[in-house]
Amino acid sequence: MNSPSPQIGFDRFIQLDWAAAALRVRAGISTLDDLIVMLDSSHAGPAAKKKTRTVLNRLWLEPRPDLAEFADRGVQIYRASPDTPVSALTWGMALATYPFFGKVAEIVGRLTMLQGDCTSAEVHRRMSEIFGEREGTRRMTNMVLQSQADWGAIERLDGGKRIARRKAIDLHGAPVAAWLAEACLRSTGRALTVANIESSPIIYPFNLGGSTSYILSKSKALEMRIDSGGVQVISLAV
C-alpha cells in the first residue's frame, strides 16, 4: 500500500478555484489555456506560477503513476455528478499525494474534535515534532492551513492565531464518500477498521453519510473483512 511520495511537497497555497479548474481540465470540460489564464491573473511572476502548477500537476493534471487510476475515478465521479463537492475530491487527492497535507489534516482534526477550535501554535508545534524544527516546516504548514481555510474546512481567526472548524459537508453516501475513504487508506498506508474510517480526523471537513459499512462495501477498490475479534476491517483491494 505504501508508495514513493514527497514528504512535504505541498509548499504552495492552493486556491480551490485553481484546483477546480485543474480538475475540469483533466475531466476534458475545459482547456489548459483556461487554467493558465486564471493563474496568470493571480500570480505575480513566473516562479510563483510554476510552483503552483507543480502542486496542481500532482493533484490533478499529472498525478503520480500509482495514483493516476485513483485520480481518474475521482474525475469520473465529478463527470457523473458535477455537483460533487470539488473540495472533497481535491482533499482526497491531497491526502493520497502528500503525507504532509495528511498530517496537518490529522492534527487539526484531532485538536478541533472536542471544542471545535485550537491555536495555530499547537498545530505548528506538533508538526515540528514530526518534521523538525525548521522554517520550511512552519512555512509549509501555513500553506496547508491557508489552503484548508480556502477550501471551506476551517476559519482562521485572530490574525491566524486561532483555528475554528467549520460545519462538515455531508456527502450523503454518494460515490465520493467511498472514494474519500479510500484516500484515507492511501494516506495512512495501512488497513483501518470501519469505525476508524468513520471518525478519521484526516477527513474532518466531511461526513460520509449513511451506513459507513454499506458505503464502503459498494467500492470495488476496497476490500472488507472481519478480523479475529469480529471487527470490520477495510483495506485497498489487491
N, C-alpha and C positions, 0 to 999 in steps of 0.2 A: 504494500500500500504506500510505502514511502517512495518519494521520487526526488531527483535533484531539483532544488528550488532556491531562489535568492533568500538569504537570511534576513535581509532588511528590504532593500529594493523599492518599497513603497515610499519614495522620497519626495513626492510632489503632492500638493493639494489638488485633488481631482474633483472638479465640479460635476454634479450629477448630470447636468445638461451635456457636458462633454462625453461622459460615459454613455449616455443615451444615444448621442449622435454616433459614437463608435459602434454601439450595438446595432443601430439601424444600418450602418454600412455593412457589417457582417451579415445582416439579415437580407441584404440586397434591396432595402427600401429606399436608401439614399446613397449618395456617392461620397467617395473620399474627399472630393473637392469641397463638398458641403462642410465636412468636418474641418478641413484646412482653413476655410473662410472663418469659421467660428473661432478657431484657435488664433488665427491672425488678429482678430479683433479684440482678443482678451489677453494677449501676451505681449510684453514689451520688446522682446528680442528673440532671435533665432535659437539661442542657447536654452532659454526657458521653454520655448515651444518644443524643442527637441526632447527635453527631459519629460515633458508632459506626454508627448507622443510615445515615448518608451513605455510609460506605465499603461497608457491606453492600448498599446500594441499587446502587452502581456495580458491585459484584462479581456480584450475582445478581438482586436484586429489580427494579431498573430500570437495566439496563446501557445504555451509550450506544447510540443507534440503529444505528451502524455495527458494533456488537458484539452486537446482540440475536440475530441468527441464529446466530452463533457460540455464544453462551450457550445458546440453545435446543438446539443439537446436543449440548452438554455435558449438558444436562438429559435428553435422550433416551438418552444413554449410561447415565446414572445410573438412569433408569427401567427400561431393559432389563436392566441388571446392577447391582442395588443394592449388591453387594459391591465395586464400583469404588471405589478409594480417594478419599474426599472431598478429601483433601489434594492429590491430583494435579489434580482438577477445579478446586479453588479456586486452586491455584498457577497453572494455565493462565489463568484469568480475571484474576488479579492481574498476570501478565506482560502480557497483552493490554491491560489497562486502565491500568496505572500504570508509566510508564517508570522512575520512581524505584525501585519494587519490583524491576523487572527489573535495574536497575544494581546494586543491593545483592546480588541473587542472583548476578549475573555475577562480582562482585568476590569474594564468599565462595567461589563455586565455583572460581575460579582460585587463590585463596590456599590453599585446602584440598586442591587437586588432588593434590599430591605427598605431603605428610606427614599429611594428614587434619585438620590444625588450623591456626589462625592466631590472632593477637591482634585484639581488637575495635578497638584503636587503629589498626591497619593499615587496617581497613575504613573507619573514620571519616576517616582521612587521605585516602584515595583518593576518598571521596565528597565531601569538602570541596574537593578539587582540581577536581571536576566541577561541583558545585552551589554552591560558595562557602563560605568560612569563616564560618559564621553559626550561631547557636544552633538555628535551625529545622532546618538540615541535620542537625546532631548528634542532636537530639531525634527527628526522623522516621526517621533511620537506626536508632536504638534501637527505635522502634516496629516497624519491619520485622524486625529481628533477633529481637525478642521474639516476634513472630508466627511467624516461621520456626521458632523453637525449639518453640513450642506445636504447630506442625503436624508435628513429628517430623523436621525436616530437620537441625537442629543441636542441640548441647548447649552451654549457656553455663556455663563453669567459672570458678573463682577469682573469684567475685563478679561475673561477667560480663566479666572481663578477657580470657578466652580462649574461643575458639570451636572446638568439635570437630564434625566432620561425622559424622552418624550413618549407619548402613548404608542404602544406597539401596534403595528399594522397586522390585522387579522387576514391570513391568507386563505381562510375558509376551506382548507383541504384541497386547494387547486393543485394542478401538477407541479407548480413551482415549489410547493411545500416539500414534497419528497425530494425534489432536486436540491433544495436548500439543505435538507437533512443530509443528503449525500455530500454536500460541500463541507458539512461538519466532520464527516468521517475522513474526507480527504485532508482537512486541516489538522485533525488530531493524529492521523496516521495509524489508527487502531480501531478495533470494533468497540461499539458502545452499547449500553443497554438502551432499550426503547425509552425508559424513564429518563436516562441521561440526555438523550436527544431532545425530549420534550421540554426539559428545563435547562438546556445548554445555554450558558451565559454568552457564548460567542454569537448567538443569533438573537440576542436580547431585543432588537428592534421589531421582531416578528413573532406572531403566534401562528403555529402551523394550522390550527383549527381542526375541529372534529377529533375522531379517534386516531391517535398517532400510529397505533399498530396497523390500522386499516390503510392509512395514508401511505405508510412505508411499504406495505405488502403489495401495493399496486405498481411499484417501481421494479422494472426488470434489472436495473443496475444494482439493486440491493438484495441482500440475502439475509433472511431472518431465521433464527434457530432458538431453541430453548436450551439453556445450559443445565448443568447437573443440579443446580439449585432451583430449577423451574423458572428462571428469569429469562425474558425475551431479550435476545442479543441481536444486534444488526451490524452487518459489515458490507463491504463492497463485494459484489458478485464476482467470482473468479472467471 
